[in-house]
């Protein structure tokens, strides 16, 4: 039975909503060893790990012709679903791409923003119990929408659906490797696997540990912990709410699935529904027992405050009024008729989302994560002179005399004739 606790029980509430990142030191140590060995040994070491952990029997890279042949074995309804989901994800991603601009800050002073796509991105596709083609769509399509030149995919055990998704998403290359060794290969490159500028996509604790370790040398989306769902409502179908909690709990025994409500009656009804719908075995049963719960609050204001404190990955709200008050969420689903699972696959929003409280400072993966915003500055002699005193005063206040003299020499035309470049 799922736990029901009162919001006045701060210890119980804290246990249910704790946004702690569990740092497994043994996993970090093991991931560091794998990364260092792949970095030194390249393909030879990579193949050994792939055989040991991924069951690899052939080559690391899957030729494009095999993508096509495998994809043709997929049932028509699955291919149609992949295509429909891809269209929605692409439509949303295209709207997310930032735009360049140019601003005349003052006479003779211009600042512009240049939007430059990353050159090469690596998309990690998990394949624990089953490969996840939806994760390939969610990572590769926004990269393509942003204009990334080359998109590569790593998946330890790709199946026909993954190959079909790779074709639909416009991926360039696919490697059948996973875990920390795949992250190392993408971060530092081998003869077979090219080095990427950024690695995105969810994964298990080994993947998360490896991403955190290489993040100073290669961009990553974010450190991913166990998945989370938080439902905040005073009304709604108990059957639907229970189904949403169990759906998220199905991912991982460490997944968090919590309902926050002001209705004791709804809390009891949902608890009964969770018990009725609970599978006999599997991660959902373990997750609900370990990290599932229902918090009964006195007011919706208190419920919203708890939601913002938790900063959960997925937040489902009973209505627009509640949703408008939630400021910390990886992704928001408005109204109980909007299932979080729809966001996992086909709404068009991204399911690669921040966990463990990271929603306090960022949202989910989107096309803007695949571009660089580069500032481009230009001053004319007149423009520089107009702000020269401001610059030199601040520089000297910071004790940086050479900074100030760099401006003084230009303004006073010492040592060279000042010629402003023509605007392009």
N, C-alpha and C positions, 0 to 999 in steps of 0.2 A: 504494500500500500504506500502511495506517495505521502510524504509528510505534509501536514498542515500546521503552520506556526503563526503566531500573532506578531505583528510588527513591533510590539513592545518587547519581544524577546530578542534583544539586540545580538546576542551571541548566535542564536539560530539563524537570524537574518543574515548576519555577516558570513556565516558558513555557506549559506546558499548563494550569496551574491559576490563572494570574495573574488576579486579580479587578480588573482596571483598567478604569476608565471612560475611554474614548477621547473626549476633548473636541475636536471638530472646530471650530476657531475660525471657519472660513469659513461653516460651517452655522449656528453661533451668531449670527454677524453678519447673515447673510441672514435668519434667523428673527426677529431683533430688528427689522430693517427692516420685515418683513411685519407684525409685531405692531403696531408704531407706526403704520404706514399704515392698517391696519384700524381701530385705535383712534380715529384722527383722521377717517378717511373713511367709516366705517360700511359700509352695504350696497353703496354704489357701488364701493368698493374691493374689498369681499369678492366681489362678482360678477365683477369683472375677474380676480381671482386664481382663482376657481372655474372660469372659462372657460379660463384659461391652463393651470392645472395639473390640473384634474379633468375637463375636457372638458364642462363644464356648458352645456347649451343651453336649458333651461327655467328654471323658478323655483327659488329656493334651497330652499324647503320643499316636501315632497311631501305632498299632501293625504291624509287618512286613507282616503278612498275608493279611492285608487290602491294603498294598501297591500293592501287586500282583493283588488282585481282582479289585482294581481301575484301575491299569495300563492296565489290559486286556480289559477295555471298551474303550480305546483310539483307534481312527482310525489308521489303519496300516501305512498310509503315515506319520502321526505325530510321531509314534514310530520309523519309519525308519529315519526320519529327526533327531530325538534326538540321535539315535545311530551314525549316520554319523557325526553330530556335535561333539559328545563326542570323537569319534576316532581322529578327527583333534585336538581338545583341548588337548587330552592326549599325542599325538605325540609331540606337541610343549612343553608341560609341562615337559616331560621327558628330553628334551634337556636343560631345564632351571635349573635343580638341580645342585647345586655346588658340586665340588669334593674335597675330602680331599687330603692333600699333606704333605710332610715331607722335611725339608730343613736343611742341615748342615750349619749353619750360619758361624761358625768358628770351628777349632778343639776343640772338647769337648762341643760344644754348638749346641743343636738341637731344632728347633721349628717345630711343626706340626699343621696342621689344621684338626680338627675332625668335620665332618658334622653330626649333631644329629637332627633327626626329632622331632617336637613337639609331645607331647603325645596325646593331645585331642584338636580339633579345632571345633569352632561353626560357621556354615554358615547361614547367614541370607538371606532369600528369600522373597522379597517384594510381596505383593498381593494387590495393590491399586485397580485400575480398573480391573486388571487381575493378577493372579499369574504369576511369571516369572520363568519358568523352566530353561531358559537359564542362569539365575544368579546362579542357583544351580549347573549347569554343570561347570560354570566358577570358582566357589569357591571350590567345593568338589573334582573335578578331579585333580587340581594342588596339593591339600593337599595329596591326595592318591599317586600321582606321587612322592612326596617328602618323602613318607614313614610314614606319620602321622598314629599313632596307631588307633585312634578312631575319626570319623567324625560325628558330630551331625548336624541336620538341624532344624531351626525354621522357620515356615511359617504360618501366621495367618489363611489363607484359602486355604490349598493345594487342587489341583484338580488332575485329572488323569494324566495330563502331568507332574506335579511336582512329583508325585509318580513314574512315569516311569523314570524321570530324576534321582531321588534318587537311584533307582535300578541300572541304567546305570553307575552312578558316583561312586557307591560303598559306599554310606552313611551307617552308622550303625544304627542311631536312628533318628526319626522325631517327632517333637513336633508342634502341631497346635496352636502356639501362636505367637504374633508379637509385634511391638512397643517397647517402653522403657521397659516394663515389661519382654519381652523376652530377651532383652540385659542384664537386671539385673540378670535374672535367669542364663544365661550362664556365666556371669562374676563372680558371687558369689556362684552359685549352690543352689539347693533346694533338698528335698528328691527325687523328680522325675527327675529334670533336673541336669545333672552333671556339675560341674565347668569346664570351658575350659581354655586353655592356651592363646588362641587368638580368636577374633571374626572378621569375614570378611564378606563382602557383602554390597551392597547398601541398602538404605532405605529412608524413608521420614524424615522430620525435627525432629520428635521425636526420631527416631532411631539414627540419626546423633548426636543429643544433648546427648542422653544416652551414645553413644560410646565415645564421648569426655569426659564425666564425669567419666567413669569407666577406662579410659585409663591408670591411674596410678596404677591400680590393675590388669589389664588384657590387654594383647596385642590387638591392633586393626590394621587394614590395614591402614586407614587414615580417616580423617574427610571428609565426602562427602557433597558437596553443589549441587546446580542445575547443570544439565548436560550442556555441551558446544560443539559446533562445529565451527571450523574456516576453511574456504576454501580460499586458496591462489593460485590464477591462473590468467593468462591473456587470456586464451583460454578455450574452452570446450563447451559442450552442455548446453545451458541455461536451457533446460528442466530438465536435470539430476541434475544440480547444485541446481535449485530451489527445486527439489524433495528431495535432501539431506538436505537442510536447513529445510524444512517442516518436514521431518522424525525425525530430532532431536528435533525440537520444539514440536513435538507431545507428548514428555515425560512429560512436566511440563510447566505451565504458566510462570515460572521463568527461563526456559531454554534459553540459549544464542545461536543464530544462525547468523553468520556473514560471509560475503564474502569480501575478500580484493583483489582488482584487479587494474591493470593499464589501463584497457580498459573501457572507458565511455560507449561504445556501448554494451559491455557485461553486464555491470552494469544495463543498461536500459532494456536489454532483459531479464535478470534474474528477475528483479523487476516485469516485466509484467507476467512472468511465475509463480512467487510466487502468484501473484494476481489471475491468472487463475486456479492454482491448489489448492488454499486455501480452506480448508473445511469450511462449513457453520458455524459450531460451534466447540467448543472443545479447548483444551489447545494450539494447534498449532496456532490458530488464536490469542489467547491472548499473547502467547510467542513472535510471530513476531511483534505484536503491541508494546509490552513493551521492548523487548530486541533484536529484529532482526534488521539487517542493512547491508548496503553495503558501504564499504570505498573505494574510488577511490584515488590511490596513483600516484605519478609521476613516480616512478621506482619500479622494482621488489625488488631491495635492500631495499627500504623504506618499502615495503610490508612485507618482511621477518623480518625486524627489529620490526615492529608492532606485527607480529606473535610471535616472541621470547619474546617480552614485555608482551604479553597476557598470554603466557604459558597455552594454552587451553588444555582441556581434549582430544578432537579429532581434529587433524589438517589434512586436505586433501590438497595436493599440486598438481599443474598442471603437474609437471614432476619431474624427479630425481634431476635435478639441484637445484630446489627450495627446495626439501626435504632434500638434503644434507646440506643446510644452516640453517635448522630449528633445534635448539638444545633444545628448551623448548616445549615439547609436551607429553601428556600422552600416545598417540598412533598416529603414522603417517600412512597415506594412500597415496600412491604414484600414481598419475595420476587420472584424473576424471573418467576413467572407473573402478576404484577401489572404490566401494561404502562403506561408513563408516558403513552402516547397515550390510554389510557382516561380519564385525568385531564383531558386536553385537551377531552373531549367529554361524557362521560356518567356518570362515577362520582358526581358531585354536588359534589366539591371544586372549588375555583376555579383556573383556569389563568392568571389575571393575578397574576404572581409577581415577587418581587424578584430582580434580577440583579446582576452585577458586585460580589459580596460583600455586598450589602445584607441578605442573609439572616442576617447576624450580629446584626442588631438588629430585624428584623421578619419576619413571615410574609406569606403571600399576601393578596390582597384578600378581605374578608369583610364580612358585614352590619354588623359593629361599626364599619367605616370610614365608615358613612353616618349615624352619630348623634353627637351631642355629649353628653358626660357633664358635667352641670352640678352643682356642689356648692351645696347650700342649707343655710345655717346659721341657727341661732336660739339666743339666750341669754336667760334670765330674769335679773332683777337679782341673784338669789342665785348663779346660774351664773356670771355675769360677775365677781362679786366673788371667787368661788373661784379664778379663774385670773388675776385682775387683776394680782397681784404678779409672776406669771410673765411676763405680757405687758410690763409696764412695765420690768422688769429687762432683758429682752432688747432692748427698744426703745432704752433708754438705753445699753446696751452697744454698740449700733450707731450711737450718736450721733444718734438720731432723737427729739428731745425732744417734738416736736409729736405724734408717735405716742403717746408715753407719756401726755401730757396729755389726749388724746382718751379714754383709759381712766380717768384720774384724775377727770375731770369727771363721768363717769357714776357711778363708784363713790361719789364724794363728793356726788353730786346737785347739782353746781354749774350754775346757769344755767337749769335746766329740771327738771321732774318726770319721773323715769324711769318710763315705762310700757311694759312689754313687750307686743308685739303678741300677740294670741291665735293659737295654732297653727291652721292651716287643714287 
